[in-house]
Amino acid sequence: MVFFLRSPGAFDDDAAIQPYVQSGRAIVLKGDTLDKHSVATAWTTANESRNIDLVLYTVGVLHSLIAPGL
């Protein structure tokens, strides 16, 4: 399991996630989905550590970033 978060500290006090992080079964990566290099680095890191079966994308984007002027 790989988490790609802008604020990875959000999991620091999460009792449900920490056992997975501490055992190495989960990896927490810091990054920004609006930064192509950050996404590429996260993808490479995730792909090296385990097979990728699913990508769950739950990022909200301002409409003005998708279609400027609307």
C-alpha positions in Angstrom: 0.0 0.0 0.0 1.4 3.4 -1.0 0.0 6.7 0.1 0.9 9.8 -1.9 0.1 12.8 0.3 0.7 16.5 0.3 0.8 16.3 4.1 2.1 12.9 5.1 2.1 14.0 8.8 -1.7 13.5 8.7 -1.0 9.8 9.4 1.5 10.4 12.3 -1.2 9.9 14.9 -3.4 7.5 13.0 -3.5 4.3 15.1 -5.1 2.3 12.2 -2.4 3.2 9.6 0.8 3.3 11.8 1.2 -0.5 12.3 1.3 -0.8 8.5 3.8 2.0 8.1 6.0 0.8 10.9 6.0 -2.8 9.5 6.8 -1.6 6.0 3.5 -2.9 4.6 2.6 0.7 3.8 4.7 3.5 2.4 3.9 7.2 2.8 5.3 9.5 0.1 5.1 13.3 0.2 4.1 15.0 -3.0 1.8 17.2 -5.0 -0.4 15.8 -7.8 -0.1 19.1 -9.7 3.6 18.6 -10.0 4.5 16.2 -12.8 8.0 15.4 -11.4 6.5 14.6 -7.9 3.9 12.2 -9.5 6.6 10.5 -11.6 8.8 10.0 -8.6 6.0 8.6 -6.5 4.9 6.3 -9.3 8.5 5.0 -9.8 8.9 4.4 -6.0 5.5 2.7 -5.7 6.2 0.5 -8.7 9.7 -0.5 -7.5 8.4 -1.6 -4.1 5.3 -3.6 -5.1 3.0 -4.4 -8.0 0.4 -1.7 -8.6 -3.1 -3.2 -8.7 -5.2 -0.1 -8.2 -4.8 3.7 -8.3 -7.4 5.6 -6.2 -7.4 9.3 -7.1 -9.3 11.4 -4.6 -7.9 14.9 -5.3 -10.2 17.8 -5.8 -9.0 20.4 -8.4 -10.3 23.9 -8.8 -12.3 24.2 -12.0 -10.2 27.2 -13.0 -7.2 24.9 -13.3 -8.9 22.5 -15.7 -10.6 25.1 -17.9 -9.2 28.6 -17.4 -11.6 31.4 -18.1 -14.8 29.5 -17.3 
